[in-house]
Amino acid sequence: MAINVQVEKNNQESSANVIRRFTKRVQGSGIIPRMRGNRYFSRIKSRNVQKQARLKKLDKKEKYETLVKLGKIQEFRGRRR
């Protein structure tokens, strides 16, 4: 999907102002974040790998919650900045 950004110079407008308007339009269109996201190829994980990761995470969370209930470890609440 191509998104073209076009800016035309008005009668009494400086070149710097035209460039400024162009960069604002490019930023507003969201082209730059999308291109930065496409910069490196990342493979899509298979369903089996995703499912195993989810199950592992759920198991780890369950073990953590039981340890908190037993009082073996303190609950991690995070830090405020």
KEKE-3310 file (N, C-alpha, C; in steps of 0.2 Angstrom, whole numbers, plus 5000, padded with zeros to 4 digits):
npx = (5004:5004:5007:5006:5014:5011:5016:5013:5021:5016:5012:5020:5030:5043:5057:5061:5050:5041:5048:5047:5033:5031:5038:5030:5018:5022:5026:5013:5006:5011:5021:5034:5036:5030:5039:5051:5047:5046:5059:5068:5067:5055:5051:5035:5029:5025:5009:5010:5021:5018:5007:5013:5022:5012:5006:5017:5019:5007:5008:5019:5015:5004:5012:5019:5009:5004:5015:5015:5003:5006:5016:5029:5036:5037:5025:5027:5026:5030:5040:5038:5040)
npy = (4994:5010:5026:5042:5058:5074:5091:5107:5122:5138:5155:5166:5159:5152:5141:5134:5134:5126:5114:5111:5110:5098:5088:5088:5083:5070:5065:5065:5056:5044:5036:5034:5027:5015:5011:5010:4999:4989:4987:4977:4960:4949:4933:4925:4916:4899:4891:4881:4884:4896:4892:4884:4893:4901:4892:4889:4902:4904:4893:4897:4909:4904:4896:4906:4914:4904:4903:4916:4916:4907:4914:4913:4921:4939:4949:4956:4973:4982:4997:5014:5028)
npz = (5000:4995:5000:4995:4998:4995:4992:4987:4982:4988:4982:4989:4997:5007:5003:5014:5022:5014:5014:5028:5029:5022:5029:5040:5035:5031:5043:5049:5041:5045:5039:5042:5055:5051:5041:5049:5057:5047:5045:5049:5046:5053:5058:5058:5072:5073:5076:5085:5093:5098:5106:5115:5122:5128:5136:5145:5150:5157:5167:5174:5180:5188:5197:5203:5209:5218:5227:5232:5239:5249:5256:5253:5245:5241:5234:5219:5215:5206:5202:5205:5194)
capx = (5000:5008:5004:5010:5013:5013:5015:5014:5023:5012:5015:5025:5032:5050:5058:5061:5043:5038:5051:5044:5026:5031:5040:5024:5013:5025:5025:5006:5004:5013:5025:5041:5035:5029:5045:5055:5044:5048:5066:5071:5062:5054:5047:5029:5030:5020:5004:5012:5026:5014:5003:5018:5024:5006:5005:5023:5018:5002:5011:5024:5010:5001:5017:5021:5003:5004:5021:5013:4998:5010:5020:5036:5039:5033:5022:5031:5021:5034:5042:5035:5046)
capy = (5000:5016:5033:5048:5064:5079:5098:5112:5129:5144:5161:5169:5154:5151:5134:5131:5133:5120:5107:5110:5107:5092:5084:5088:5079:5064:5062:5064:5050:5037:5032:5033:5022:5009:5009:5007:4993:4984:4987:4970:4954:4944:4927:4923:4910:4894:4891:4876:4887:4901:4889:4881:4899:4903:4887:4890:4908:4902:4889:4901:4913:4900:4894:4912:4915:4900:4905:4923:4915:4903:4918:4911:4927:4945:4951:4962:4978:4987:5003:5021:5033)
capz = (5000:4994:5002:4992:5001:4990:4994:4982:4985:4987:4979:4992:5002:5006:5002:5020:5024:5010:5017:5035:5028:5019:5034:5045:5032:5031:5050:5050:5038:5048:5035:5045:5060:5047:5038:5054:5059:5042:5043:5050:5045:5059:5056:5062:5075:5072:5081:5091:5097:5102:5111:5120:5125:5132:5142:5149:5154:5162:5172:5178:5183:5193:5202:5206:5213:5224:5231:5235:5244:5254:5259:5252:5241:5242:5228:5215:5213:5202:5204:5201:5192)
cpx = (5004:5004:5009:5009:5016:5011:5017:5016:5018:5016:5021:5028:5039:5051:5058:5054:5040:5041:5048:5037:5026:5033:5034:5019:5016:5024:5017:5003:5006:5018:5032:5040:5034:5035:5051:5053:5046:5055:5070:5065:5061:5049:5041:5030:5024:5015:5006:5017:5023:5010:5008:5020:5018:5006:5011:5022:5013:5004:5015:5020:5007:5006:5018:5015:5002:5009:5019:5008:5001:5014:5027:5040:5034:5031:5026:5026:5024:5036:5039:5041:5044)
cpy = (5006:5022:5038:5054:5069:5086:5102:5119:5134:5149:5164:5165:5152:5143:5130:5129:5127:5114:5106:5107:5100:5087:5083:5083:5071:5061:5061:5058:5044:5033:5030:5027:5015:5006:5006:5001:4987:4984:4981:4965:4950:4939:4927:4917:4905:4894:4886:4880:4893:4898:4887:4887:4901:4899:4888:4896:4907:4898:4893:4906:4910:4898:4901:4914:4911:4902:4912:4921:4911:4908:4917:4917:4933:4946:4957:4966:4983:4993:5009:5025:5040)
cpz = (5000:4996:4999:4996:4996:4993:4989:4985:4983:4984:4982:4998:5001:5005:5009:5023:5020:5013:5024:5034:5026:5025:5039:5042:5032:5038:5052:5047:5041:5044:5038:5050:5056:5044:5043:5057:5054:5041:5044:5049:5051:5057:5061:5065:5074:5077:5087:5095:5101:5107:5117:5125:5130:5138:5147:5153:5159:5168:5177:5182:5189:5199:5206:5211:5219:5229:5235:5241:5250:5258:5258:5249:5242:5235:5225:5213:5208:5205:5201:5200:5194)
residu = (MET:ALA:ILE:ASN:VAL:GLN:VAL:GLU:LYS:ASN:ASN:GLN:GLU:SER:SER:ALA:ASN:VAL:ILE:ARG:ARG:PHE:THR:LYS:ARG:VAL:GLN:GLY:SER:GLY:ILE:ILE:PRO:ARG:MET:ARG:GLY:ASN:ARG:TYR:PHE:SER:ARG:ILE:LYS:SER:ARG:ASN:VAL:GLN:LYS:GLN:ALA:ARG:LEU:LYS:LYS:LEU:ASP:LYS:LYS:GLU:LYS:TYR:GLU:THR:LEU:VAL:LYS:LEU:GLY:LYS:ILE:GLN:GLU:PHE:ARG:GLY:ARG:ARG:ARG)
# end
